[in-house]
Amino acid sequence: MHWRAGTRFPIPAWEAMSATVRQADNAVLDRYFTAAARQWLDALGTALPDGEYVRQAAANFLLLSSLPGRTATLVLDRCEQALRAIRTRLGPLACDGGHGPYVVMVFASRETYYDYLDHYSPAGGDHAPSSGVFINDGYGHFASWHDGLDDLEPVVVHELTHALLTHLPLPVWLNEGIAVNVEQALLPRMADPRLRLYSPAEMHARHLGWWNRERIQAFWSGKAFRVGDGEELAYDLAATITRLAAKQDESAFRAFVLAARWEDAGQGAETELGFPLVHLVEAVLGEGEWEPRPAEWRRPEASTA
């Protein structure tokens, strides 16, 4: 194992480790990264401060948690079921290539969860409040702090959907829209209007009161999905217009997803849909200046290239 220096918890230096097996075949890579993932979770479980963490395994997953044995087994079963269902739902959009099992971490407290996430955030960065996250860094993995199966299940479905889409350079709105819709399709209770704080009419009124010419650009660029006002509305708008696009023509929508790029919010792939992206937003918000303007997000003075 190679470990990153200066971390509070054991974090593998995956780039250095990958370099040592760059020429190996797939079978060797699978064995190597499976063994590495096990050592990583064992070391992390020993270092965590708030419980007795145990590593458990299923066919496609490794789980690190302090959950009771029966609950941990049920979580792994649900993970396997979710993987099969999401693969079927996404069809050719899904890709779960790579080496080693999926890694799921369930922390015993919210404080430890955010402490762990600090290792993957810029210094001093804020975290959006979350139940769980897919960390697409090094060895991609899931983290959550919930210990109830009903709370964990939507986190697993949502974040596993992201994991199966990481090979595509998707705009944030499209990535989140697909994940929310898969979550609601596989777990219908998540779409039950009786469980929501706002009725559809109230939610629509909130959208109309929030979005304007400037704020819609934060939606297209992905900034609206970070910490701050409007985050909830960004997720809802993304789910709504993604659902509308898929409903129009499923094959055209899949072609759009495969062609969409985050740099222009998918605008360059509009021909795959057969209509401009702005029409999707107009269906929710009415006429307005809603089209993506990517030149405003990537000004030359702000470039890091």
N, C-alpha and C positions, 0 to 999 in steps of 0.2 A: 504494500500500500504506500502511496504518496499522499501526504496530508498538507493542506493549506496552512501556511504559517499565520500566527496572530489571530486565531479564531477562539471564541469562547467554547464552542462545541466542535467535535471532530468533523471536519469537512474535507472530503477527499479532493486532491488536486487531479481532477479527471483528465485535463489536457495532457499532463505529464504521464499519466497512466496509459492513456490511449496511444501515446507515442511509442511506448514499449512493445505494443502488439499491432502496430500499424499494418504489417505485412501478413498477419495471421488470417486463416480462413474463417468462415462463419462459425463453424463448430467450435473452434478454439476460442473465438471471441465470446460466444455464448457462455462457455464454461468460465472464462476469465472474469467477465463482468458479473456473472451470477455469484461467483465466490467473492468478488470485491464488494458487491452489494450486501452480502451477508456480513462480512467483516465490518463494513461501514455501520450497519444498523446495530451490531453488537457493541461497537465502540461508542456510538451515540447513546444507546440505551443505558450504558454504564455511566455516562457523563451527565445525563439529564437529572435535574435536582428534585423533581416533584412526584416520584412514584417508582414502582418497580416495573420497568419496561421489559417486555418479552418479544422476541422475534418469532413470528409464525409464517408459514408458507402455504400457498395453494398452487395450482398448476401454472398460473400466469402472474402471481402476485407474491410480494413479501410485505408483511404488515409488522410495524413496530408500534406497540401500544402498551398501556397499563390496564387495558380492558380485561374483565374476567374472561376466562378461557372460552366459555360457551359463546359469549358475545363476540369475541374476536373471531371465532369460527364462523359465526353468522355474517359478520362483516366481510370476510373473505368470500363466502358463498355469494353474497350480494355483488361483490366486485366481479366475480366470474360471470354471473348472470348479466350484469350491466355491460360487460365487455362484449358478450355475444349479441346482445340486443342493439347496442350502439353500432357495431360493425354492420348488422343487417340494416339498420336505419340509415346510416350514411352511405352504404353501398360503396361505389368506386371512389368516393371522396375520402374514405378512411384509409389510413396507412399506419400499421403498428409494427413497422420494421424496426431494426435496431437490435440490441443485444442485451440479454439479461431480463429478468422479470420486472413488472411494474412495481414500484415501491410506494407504499402508503404509510404515512406517519400520523398517528393520532396522539396529540400531546395531552397531558393530564390537566393543563390549565391554559387559559387564554394568554397569560403572561409569558409562559414558556414558548407558546406558539409564536407570539410576536418577537420574542427574543431570538428565536431561531430564524425568523424571516429577516431579521436585521442583517444576517450574513449575506443576503442576496439583494440588499437595497443600498443605494448610494448613501454615503455618510450623512447622517442627519435627516434622511428622507422619512416622510410620513407614510404610514400604511393605511390604505382604505380599510374600514371595518369589514371583516370577512369571516365567513364560517370555514372557508377552506380555499386552497389555491393550488394550481399546478405550477411548479417551479421549473421552468424550461431553461435550466442552467446546468451544464455538465451532464450528469445523469438525471434526466427529467424525473420528477417525483411529485407526489401529492402530499399535502400537509393539511391537517384540520385540528381543531381543539374540541370538537363535539364528542361526547361519549355515548350518546343515545343513537340506536340504530336508525330510528325514523329521521333524526337530524343528519346523520352521516350519509344516508342513501342519496339524497339529492346532491350533496357535495360531490360524492363519488361519480355520479352520472354526469354532472356538469363538467367537472375537471377532467374526467376521462375522455369526454367529447373533445375538449381542447387538446388533450394529448394525441388523439387520433387525427387531429388536423394540423399538427405542428409542422408538417412538411410543406404546407401551403403558406405563402406570404400574405395572409388575409388582412384586410382592414379590421380594426378592432370591432367596429359595429357589426360586421358580418360574422366574425368569429363568435362574439357574444350572443348575437341573435340566433345563430345555429345552436349554440350550447343551451340557451334558455328553452328553445323550442323542442330540442331532444329531451331535455329534462321534463318538460310538461307532457310530452307524448308518452314517455315511458313511466312517468309517475303522475297520473291524472290529478291526484290531489293537489299538486303544485299549481294547477291551473284553475282550481275551484274558486269562483268569484266570492263565495261565502267566506273564504279565509283571508280575503284581502282587506286592507285598511280602507280602500276607496272603491266605490262603485265604478263601472265603466264610464258613466257620464261624468263623475267627479274627476276621474283620471284624465279624460279628454279635456276637461276644462283646465286642469293643471298644465297639460301640454300647451294649450293655446296661450296660457298666461306666461309661460316660461320661454319658449323658443322664439328667437328673432334672428335677424340677418347675421349677427355676430356669433350668437350661441350655437347656431347650427353648424358653424365651422368647427367648433370644439367637438361636436358630435362626429363629424366626418373624420377629423384628425385623430380621434381617440382620446383627446384630453378630457372630455366630459365624463369618461368612465373612471377617472381617478378620484382621489379625495376631493370633496367639495360639493357645493350646491348643484343640483341637477343630475347627480349620479343615478338616482333611482329612475328618473325620467329618461335618461339616456338608455338604460337597459330595457325599459319598457318600449321605447320607440324602436330600438334595434330589433327586439323580438317581433314587434308588430309588422315592420316593413319587410323583415326577412320572411315571415310567414306569408305575407301578401305576394312577395316575389315567387316563392316556391309554389304557391297555389295557382298562379297564372299558368305555368308550364314547368313541370318538374324537371324535364330533360334540359330545357333552356336554363333553368336555375342552376343545375349542376354544372353546366358548361360555364356559366358565369362565375361560380365559385372557383372552378379550376383556373380561370383566367384572371380573376381579380387580384389586384396588388394594393398593398397598404399605402404606397406612396401617393396615390391619387384617390383613395377611398373606393376603388373599384370603378371609377368613372371610365377608364380606358377599356373596360370589359362590357360596357353598356350594350354593344351590338349583340352580345350573346343573349341578353335579356329580350332585346327587341324593342326597348323603350328606354328613355333617360331615367337615371336614378331619381331625379327630382320628382318624377311622377309618383313614386312610392311615398315620399314625404307629403306631397300634396294630397294624397288620399287620406292622410291623417290630419294634417294641419291646414288644408286648404291652399289656395294660391299664395305665393310669396317668393322671396329670394332665398330659396332653399338649396340651390345647386352647390356641389362641392367646389371650392376655390383653392386647390392645393398650393398655388403659388404663394398664398398668404401664410401657409404653415411652414414653408421651407425657404424663408428669406436667405439670401446669400450670406448676410452677416451672422446668421444663426447656425450656419452649416458647420459640422464638425469634421467634414471630409478633408 
